[in-house]
């Protein structure tokens, strides 16, 4: 158990390191890209990305299903079965992936012009934009299947290295190419170049490290049945998540000018960077849960709740730190024009991200157990509520209502998650565990962050903000939320467990023998 926990923490550290590099480069390059392209062209790029997003439902579902099946077939005696599984997954990625990419490359631009009213100069670049974005997605799809060979083995050192190669390639190409060709297609082409570099790195590394587990693409009926058995419901889960993530972009593009999509995209990019960072650290739980499929139910449920507390604590601290400094951070990062309109959107999206963290660990747990129907239900409920709220709020209140639908959708997700935990986990004192491990750190984080926003709004920024002051206030806010949430955990019946897990994590990364 100690070795498993140590490996899990080490994998999370590798995942976090790759994400920190990706976030640092993406956030650093974004103001440069927005300045060179302008809000309108950047908004067009955001719309093209949103249009390509449904294709991720296929690639993500296929990679998750493949990773789960391979994680359960790591023994040498299962190598033949694992190779058949990989061959089938790769055949699906190539066959269906080429068809999906071709559809977007040829039909994406006409449909986008019709749906988003992109006429005139703003729409002249759409054909190239969709062609390059489709190529990038295809590279990402093929790479995702190859990466399952490392995900199943929890080899996050190699996964992190591949991610860094992809991000560095995309960022360097943006610095070189966007100034000479300031178009949406250039930005999307640079992203596609990064995905292509990641695919080449993944292919080379997989042949070197796990070449005996590779197989030529081919369809095998038994493997296809197992992939569809889990992947079918995962498609529904990914589809619901898509609606929840992209609903505001679709409606903003249909109702308003592209620059408003750009403004919303800037706020969303900042919130997503922090949210996905926490999610990446928890991503290692999926293969870990999958490898425990033969263990006792009590052990898996215990890990579910303890992992939820740690990740929710991190999510509340990291996302909550954005709330007190939302306007000042956007002002420094992108300028006064975007900050004036996007500040409230960033605050609401950050709250939505904190609420949405309630389902992250449960989603990995359910998927590892093969219960993807429950994940589909969570995602579909979230997507329907988000879309319905957007349809009501955006036409009535304009683009600044964007984000409220995500917040309402995440409240629906939290309610659905709590109900599913109650119905799926059969242990004593279930409600006290849900309250203590899942809900309390999120609620404390939101309340403390809003209180700090009110307090710092009157004290900290009397003059023009500087990076050091904004960073200091954000760090102080994150630390305050962390301390209050840990303090709240010491008031409940599971205080000893929470404190012990926290000490184990600190001891893993801080060389203090006394911890």
C-alpha positions in Angstrom: 0.0 0.0 0.0 2.8 2.4 0.8 4.5 1.6 -2.5 1.3 2.1 -4.4 0.7 5.5 -2.7 4.3 6.5 -3.4 3.9 5.6 -7.1 0.6 7.4 -7.3 2.2 10.6 -5.8 5.2 10.3 -8.1 2.9 9.9 -11.2 0.9 12.9 -10.1 4.1 14.9 -9.8 5.1 14.0 -13.3 1.7 14.9 -14.6 1.8 18.2 -12.7 5.2 19.1 -14.0 4.2 18.5 -17.6 1.1 20.6 -17.0 3.0 23.5 -15.4 5.3 23.7 -18.4 2.3 23.6 -20.8 0.4 26.2 -18.8 3.4 28.5 -18.5 4.1 28.5 -22.2 0.4 28.7 -23.2 -0.4 31.6 -20.8 2.8 33.4 -21.8 2.1 33.1 -25.6 -1.6 33.9 -25.4 -1.3 37.7 -25.0 1.2 37.7 -27.9 -1.2 35.8 -30.1 -4.2 37.9 -29.2 -2.3 41.1 -29.9 -1.0 39.9 -33.3 -4.3 38.4 -34.4 -6.7 40.8 -32.8 -9.9 39.8 -30.9 -11.9 39.0 -34.0 -9.4 36.5 -35.6 -8.7 35.0 -32.2 -12.5 34.6 -31.7 -12.7 32.8 -35.1 -9.9 30.5 -34.0 -12.0 29.8 -30.8 -15.1 29.0 -32.9 -13.2 26.6 -35.1 -11.8 24.9 -32.0 -15.3 24.6 -30.6 -16.5 23.1 -33.9 -13.8 20.5 -33.8 -14.5 19.7 -30.2 -17.1 17.1 -30.9 -14.4 15.0 -32.5 -12.7 14.8 -29.1 -15.7 12.8 -27.9 -14.5 9.9 -30.1 -10.8 10.2 -29.5 -11.1 10.6 -25.7 -13.6 7.8 -25.4 -11.4 5.4 -27.4 -8.3 6.2 -25.5 -10.0 5.9 -22.1 -11.5 2.5 -23.0 -8.2 1.2 -24.4 -6.3 2.4 -21.4 -8.6 0.6 -19.0 -8.5 -2.7 -21.0 -4.7 -2.6 -21.3 -4.3 -1.8 -17.6 -6.0 -5.1 -16.8 -3.7 -7.0 -19.2 -0.2 -6.2 -18.2 1.0 -9.7 -17.4 3.1 -11.5 -20.0 0.4 -14.2 -20.2 -2.0 -11.5 -21.4 0.3 -10.1 -24.0 -1.5 -11.7 -27.0 -4.9 -10.4 -25.8 -3.4 -6.9 -25.1 -1.9 -6.8 -28.6 -5.3 -7.6 -30.2 -6.9 -4.9 -28.1 -4.2 -2.3 -29.2 -4.5 -3.4 -32.9 -8.3 -2.9 -32.8 -8.0 0.5 -31.1 -5.5 1.7 -33.6 -7.6 0.5 -36.5 -10.6 2.4 -35.1 -8.4 5.5 -34.6 -7.1 5.4 -38.2 -10.3 4.4 -40.0 -12.8 6.6 -38.1 -10.3 9.3 -37.5 -9.6 9.9 -41.2 -13.3 10.0 -41.9 -14.0 12.5 -39.1 -11.1 14.7 -40.1 -12.1 14.7 -43.7 -15.6 15.7 -42.8 -14.4 18.7 -40.8 -11.9 19.7 -43.4 -14.4 19.9 -46.2 -17.7 20.7 -44.5 -16.6 22.7 -41.4 -16.2 26.0 -43.1 -19.6 26.2 -44.9 -21.4 25.0 -41.8 -19.5 27.6 -39.6 -20.4 30.4 -42.0 -24.0 29.4 -41.8 -24.2 28.9 -38.1 -22.0 31.8 -36.9 -22.7 34.3 -39.7 -19.0 34.6 -40.6 -19.2 36.6 -43.8 -16.7 39.0 -45.3 -13.0 39.2 -44.4 -13.5 37.5 -41.0 -14.5 34.3 -42.8 -12.0 34.3 -45.6 -9.6 32.1 -43.6 -12.0 29.4 -42.6 -11.1 26.7 -45.1 -7.4 26.7 -44.1 -8.4 27.0 -40.4 -10.6 23.9 -40.5 -8.1 21.9 -42.6 -5.3 22.5 -40.2 -7.4 22.0 -37.1 -8.7 18.7 -38.5 -5.1 17.5 -39.2 -4.1 18.5 -35.7 -7.0 16.5 -34.2 -6.2 13.5 -36.3 -2.6 13.6 -34.9 -3.9 14.0 -31.4 -6.3 11.0 -31.9 -3.6 8.6 -33.1 -1.2 9.8 -30.4 -3.9 9.2 -27.7 -4.1 5.5 -28.6 -0.4 5.1 -28.6 -0.2 6.8 -25.2 -2.5 4.2 -23.7 0.5 1.9 -23.7 2.2 4.2 -21.2 -1.0 5.2 -19.3 -1.8 1.5 -18.6 1.6 1.1 -17.1 1.3 4.4 -15.2 4.5 5.6 -16.9 3.8 9.3 -16.5 7.5 10.2 -16.9 7.3 9.4 -20.6 3.8 10.9 -21.0 5.0 14.1 -19.4 8.0 14.3 -21.7 5.9 13.8 -24.8 3.5 16.5 -23.6 6.4 19.0 -23.1 7.7 18.2 -26.6 4.3 19.0 -28.1 3.8 22.2 -26.2 7.3 23.5 -26.9 7.0 22.8 -30.6 3.6 24.6 -30.8 4.8 27.6 -28.8 8.0 28.1 -30.8 6.1 27.9 -34.1 3.7 30.5 -32.9 6.5 32.9 -32.1 8.0 32.4 -35.5 4.9 32.2 -37.8 2.1 34.3 -36.2 3.8 37.7 -36.7 4.4 37.0 -40.4 1.0 35.5 -41.1 -1.5 36.9 -38.4 -4.5 34.7 -39.3 -6.6 32.3 -37.3 -5.3 29.4 -39.6 -1.7 30.2 -38.6 -2.5 29.9 -34.9 -4.4 26.6 -35.5 -1.7 25.3 -37.8 0.9 25.9 -35.1 -1.2 23.9 -32.6 -1.4 21.2 -35.3 2.3 21.2 -35.6 2.7 20.6 -31.9 0.3 17.6 -32.1 2.2 16.2 -35.0 5.5 16.5 -33.0 3.8 14.7 -30.1 2.6 11.9 -32.4 6.1 11.4 -33.7 7.6 11.4 -30.2 5.0 8.9 -29.0 5.5 6.6 -31.9 9.3 6.6 -31.5 9.2 6.1 -27.7 6.6 3.4 -27.9 8.6 1.4 -30.4 11.7 1.7 -28.2 10.1 1.1 -24.7 7.1 -1.2 -25.3 7.7 -2.5 -28.9 6.7 -6.0 -28.0 3.2 -4.8 -27.1 2.6 -3.0 -30.4 0.6 -4.6 -33.2 -0.4 -3.7 -36.8 -3.9 -2.1 -37.0 -6.5 -4.8 -37.4 -10.1 -5.5 -36.3 -10.7 -8.3 -33.8 -14.3 -9.0 -32.9 -13.8 -9.8 -29.2 -11.6 -6.7 -28.7 -14.1 -4.5 -30.6 -16.9 -5.7 -28.4 -15.1 -4.9 -25.2 -14.1 -1.5 -26.4 -17.6 -0.7 -27.4 -19.0 -2.1 -24.2 -17.3 0.6 -22.2 -16.8 3.2 -25.0 -20.4 3.5 -26.0 -21.4 4.9 -22.6 -18.2 6.9 -22.5 -19.3 8.6 -25.8 -22.4 9.8 -24.1 -20.4 11.0 -21.1 -17.9 12.8 -23.3 -20.9 14.3 -25.3 -22.5 15.7 -22.2 -19.1 17.2 -21.1 -18.8 18.8 -24.5 -22.1 20.6 -24.3 -21.2 21.8 -20.8 -17.8 23.1 -22.0 -18.7 24.6 -25.4 -22.4 25.7 -25.0 -21.5 29.4 -24.3 -19.0 29.5 -27.2 -21.6 28.1 -29.7 -24.3 30.6 -28.6 -21.9 33.6 -28.4 -20.8 32.8 -31.9 -24.4 32.4 -33.2 -25.8 35.5 -31.4 -22.9 38.0 -31.2 -19.7 39.1 -33.0 -16.5 36.9 -33.0 -14.6 39.3 -30.7 -17.0 38.4 -27.8 -16.0 34.7 -28.3 -12.4 35.9 -28.1 -13.1 37.8 -24.8 -14.8 34.8 -23.3 -12.1 32.5 -24.6 -9.4 34.5 -22.7 -11.3 34.2 -19.4 -12.0 30.5 -20.0 -8.4 29.8 -21.0 -7.2 31.1 -17.7 -9.7 29.2 -15.6 -9.2 26.0 -17.6 -5.5 26.2 -17.1 -5.8 25.9 -13.4 -8.8 23.5 -13.4 -7.1 21.1 -15.8 -3.9 21.3 -13.8 -5.7 19.9 -10.8 -7.4 17.3 -13.0 -4.1 16.2 -14.5 -2.8 15.4 -11.0 -5.8 13.2 -10.4 -5.7 11.6 -13.9 -3.2 9.1 -12.5 -6.0 7.6 -10.4 -7.7 6.1 -13.5 -5.1 3.4 -14.3 -4.5 3.0 -10.6 -8.2 2.3 -9.9 -8.2 0.0 -13.0 -5.3 -2.0 -11.6 -7.2 -2.6 -8.4 -10.2 -4.3 -10.0 -9.6 -7.5 -8.0 -9.2 -5.7 -4.7 -11.8 -5.5 -1.9 -14.6 -2.9 -2.4 -13.8 -1.3 1.0 -10.2 -0.5 0.0 -11.3 1.1 -3.3 -14.0 3.2 -1.7 -11.6 4.3 1.0 -9.2 5.5 -1.7 -12.1 7.2 -3.5 -13.0 9.4 -0.6 -9.4 10.2 0.5 -8.4 11.1 -3.0 -11.5 13.3 -3.4 -10.5 15.3 -0.3 -6.9 15.9 -1.5 -7.9 16.9 -5.0 -10.9 19.0 -3.9 -8.6 20.8 -1.4 -6.1 21.6 -4.2 -8.9 22.6 -6.6 -10.5 25.0 -4.1 -7.1 26.6 -3.2 -5.9 26.9 -6.8 -9.1 28.1 -8.5 -10.1 30.2 -5.5 -6.9 32.1 -5.8 -8.1 33.5 -9.1 -11.2 35.1 -7.6 -9.7 37.9 -5.5 -7.4 39.0 -8.4 -9.5 38.3 -11.4 -9.6 41.9 -12.8 -6.1 42.8 -12.0 -4.7 39.5 -13.4 -6.6 40.0 -16.7 -5.5 43.6 -16.9 -1.8 42.7 -16.6 -2.1 39.6 -18.9 -4.2 40.9 -21.8 -4.9 44.6 -21.2 -7.6 46.9 -19.9 -10.1 46.3 -22.7 -10.5 42.6 -22.2 -10.2 42.9 -18.4 -13.1 45.3 -18.1 -15.5 42.9 -19.6 -14.1 39.5 -18.7 -13.5 40.0 -15.0 -16.9 38.9 -13.8 -16.8 36.0 -16.3 -13.5 34.8 -14.8 -14.9 34.9 -11.3 -18.0 33.0 -12.2 -16.0 30.4 -14.2 -13.7 29.9 -11.3 -16.6 29.2 -9.0 -18.0 26.8 -11.6 -14.6 25.1 -11.7 -14.5 24.6 -7.9 -18.0 23.1 -8.0 -17.2 20.9 -10.9 -14.2 19.4 -9.1 -16.7 17.4 -7.0 -17.1 14.8 -9.7 -13.5 14.4 -10.9 -12.3 11.5 -8.7 -15.7 9.7 -8.9 -15.5 9.8 -12.7 -12.2 8.0 -12.7 -13.4 5.5 -10.1 -16.6 4.7 -12.0 -14.8 4.4 -15.3 -12.2 2.1 -13.9 -15.0 -0.1 -12.5 -16.6 -0.2 -16.0 -19.6 1.8 -14.8 -19.5 4.4 -17.5 -23.3 4.6 -17.6 -23.0 6.7 -14.4 -20.5 9.0 -15.9 -22.7 9.4 -18.9 -25.6 10.4 -16.7 -23.5 13.0 -14.8 -22.2 14.5 -18.1 -25.6 14.5 -19.8 -27.3 16.2 -16.8 -24.6 18.8 -16.7 -24.7 19.4 -20.4 -28.5 19.7 -20.6 -28.7 22.1 -17.6 -25.8 24.2 -19.0 -27.3 24.5 -22.5 -30.7 25.3 -21.2 -29.3 28.1 -18.9 -27.3 29.5 -21.8 -30.3 29.6 -24.1 -32.2 31.6 -21.4 -29.4 33.9 -20.1 -27.3 34.9 -23.2 -30.1 36.3 -25.4 -31.5 38.2 -22.4 -28.3 39.5 -20.6 -25.7 39.5 -23.4 -22.2 38.0 -23.5 -21.4 38.9 -19.8 -24.0 36.3 -18.8 -21.6 33.7 -20.2 -20.2 31.6 -17.4 -23.4 31.6 -15.3 -24.7 28.6 -17.3 -21.5 26.8 -16.5 -22.0 27.6 -12.8 -25.6 26.3 -12.8 -24.5 23.3 -14.8 -21.9 22.4 -12.2 -24.4 22.7 -9.4 -26.5 20.2 -11.3 -23.4 18.0 -11.7 -22.7 18.2 -7.9 -26.2 17.2 -7.0 -26.1 14.3 -9.5 -22.7 13.2 -8.2 -23.9 13.1 -4.6 -26.9 11.0 -5.5 -24.8 8.6 -7.5 -22.4 8.2 -4.6 -25.2 7.5 -2.3 -26.7 4.8 -4.6 -23.3 3.3 -5.8 -21.3 3.1 -2.6 -22.6 0.8 0.1 -20.8 1.7 3.3 -21.7 3.0 6.7 -22.0 6.7 7.3 -22.0 7.6 3.6 -23.4 11.1 4.0 -20.9 12.1 6.6 -18.1 11.0 4.2 -19.6 12.8 1.3 -19.9 16.0 3.3 -16.4 15.8 4.9 -14.3 14.6 2.0 -16.1 15.9 -1.1 -18.3 19.0 -0.3 -16.7 20.7 2.6 -13.4 21.7 1.0 -15.2 23.1 -2.0 -17.7 25.1 0.0 -15.0 26.5 2.3 -12.9 27.4 -0.7 -15.7 29.4 -2.4 -16.7 31.3 0.8 -13.1 32.2 1.7 -12.3 33.3 -1.9 -15.4 35.6 -2.1 -14.6 37.0 1.3 -11.0 37.7 0.2 -12.2 39.3 -3.1 -14.4 41.7 -1.1 -11.6 42.5 1.4 -8.8 42.9 -1.2 -11.1 45.0 -3.4 -11.0 47.7 -0.8 -7.4 47.4 0.3 -4.8 45.9 -2.0 -5.1 47.6 -5.4 -5.4 51.4 -4.9 -2.9 52.0 -7.7 -2.1 50.3 -10.9 -1.4 46.6 -10.2 2.0 45.0 -10.7 2.9 41.4 -11.3 4.5 41.0 -7.9 1.5 42.4 -6.0 -1.0 40.3 -8.0 1.1 37.2 -7.5 1.5 37.9 -3.9 -2.2 38.4 -3.3 -3.1 35.2 -5.3 -0.5 33.2 -3.3 -1.8 34.6 0.0 -5.4 33.8 -1.1 -4.5 30.2 -2.1 -2.7 29.7 1.2 -5.6 31.1 3.2 -8.1 28.9 1.4 -5.8 25.9 2.1 -5.5 26.7 5.8 -9.2 27.3 6.3 -10.1 24.1 4.4 -7.6 22.0 6.4 -8.9 23.6 9.6 -12.4 22.6 8.6 -11.4 19.0 8.0 -10.1 18.9 11.6 -13.7 19.5 12.9 -15.2 16.3 11.6 -15.0 12.6 12.4 -12.3 11.9 9.8 -9.8 14.5 11.0 -7.1 12.0 11.8 -7.3 10.4 8.3 -7.2 13.8 6.5 -4.2 14.9 8.6 -2.3 11.7 8.1 -2.8 11.8 4.3 -1.7 15.4 4.2 1.5 14.6 6.1 2.2 11.7 3.8 2.0 14.0 0.8 4.1 16.7 2.4 6.7 14.1 3.4 6.8 12.8 -0.2 7.8 16.2 -1.6 9.4 18.0 1.3 12.6 16.5 2.8 11.5 16.8 6.5 11.9 13.7 8.6 9.7 15.2 11.3 6.6 15.3 9.0 
